[in-house]
């Protein structure tokens, strides 16, 4: 009966609704699996939050084996005259070593000049290599497998700046933010054959974590984002207490998991992250669990496949992932013509996570209207924010401006 009611309401409002702890509803934020009600911050942080975190790790994103990794840093290139003198460009090679293996990742940073330091930093992974995020000819080209051009999958100078519209470095610098990015392929190539060349063999060597609960690509990307914070904590120009974690699409999924797992990220932003990101699995719209596991079996832990076309058996849903970010500020962004990422499910999760924020005396997402808010009407009054941008699946300057507006509330 509940499923039928939910279907009717979805058709009318376009927003997912949940019904408490029944099998056909979303699990409550402030109630343990044993049915114990959580009423204090202490109970949340010592009981309910660890329970949720463990469920997401074992059932979706994979368990971090906790391997001790030796990390070193080397500046490959630096220029204080980047972006017409507005920024210092720095390219840093991070080398990770563990269990007799080694892996490197290259970070590109633009740090604003002429401002009081240390500065806040926006960090996110990119899809095609650092050189594709800017037309700046000094940015080093990766030598790893890249997704474009398909069939060739090798970097080429003709692809430099191919994704520059997604990385408005100059505008961020003008607003006082440093920006850092790393190619996701430095941690796990976005392909079925990516495991052997990833950081994961190094991390899992000798591990007792069951194969079914081990990280794959999204877990490796999230692990890599935390390694960026390790560097920020050592860089005097960057304020490691003011870090905005930003991810788009599948890298939005990784950003949410990294933000939930690592409290050092000060503000967490999900842009069009969809299924197994910000969108409720129980909404069953767009890229659902079965589709994502079929098309990308190398993204999530094998245990996640148990929930193919079986979303209501999940012991968690994505509103609980968002709740794990509390009490840190959270922003979820959607696009009006991106039904594959399920804006209704993303908005529903952003609303449902609010109980965790209320527990801290913070303001959840505020919306008194019916259905989704109008396009290009950001809801930023609370500590959970949301907007529905006009357009397709992408991250644009409009999105960046709204995310920086939100971060300004806390950083400035």
FENWOCOR-V318994 format. One line per field, one symbol per residue. phi: phi as a letter, one per 20 degrees, with the letter a starting at -180 (. if undefined). psi: psi as a letter, one per 30 degrees, with the letter a starting at -180 (. if undefined). A space follows every 50 residues. Layout:
phi->???
psi->???
This chain:
phi->.ffffffffffedmcfcccmdffdcffffdbffenefeccfgfffdcffg ffgfffffdceneffmffdeccccfeabbedflmnfbdeccdedddcalm cbbcbdddcddfemcfdfdfcdcaececogfeebegfeffefdegcfcff ndlcfbffefmgdffecfgfffffendfccbcffffdaffafeffgeeff gffegmfefggfdefcffffffgffffffgfgfdeffdefecdeecbdlf ffffffffffecfffecdcddlelfmdeefffflcmeeffffffecfeec gggfffdflbffeffcbffffffffgeffccddccfddffelgfffffff ffffgfffgemdeffdbdeemfffflcfdcfeeddbbdffpefaccfgfg ffffgffggdec
psi->eeeeeeeeeefefgkkklhbglfglkkkehklfggkkkfleeeeffdeee eeeeeeeefdfkkkfgkjkkklkkjekkkgglhgfflkkkjkkkkkkkhg lkklkkkkkjkklglkllllkkklllfgkeffflgjffkkklglklfkkk fehkkkffgkgegfffiieeeeeeggklkklkkfffejkilegfeegafe eeefjgkgkkefgklbeeeeeeeeeffeeeeeffjffkjffikkkkkkbf feeeeeeeeeejffkekkkkjhfbkgcfkkeffhlbjaeeeeeefifgel keffffgkhheffkfllffeeefffkgkkkkkklkehifefieeeeeeee efffeeeeegglkakjjgakalllkhikjgeafklkljkkaajlkleeee eeeeeeeeeff.
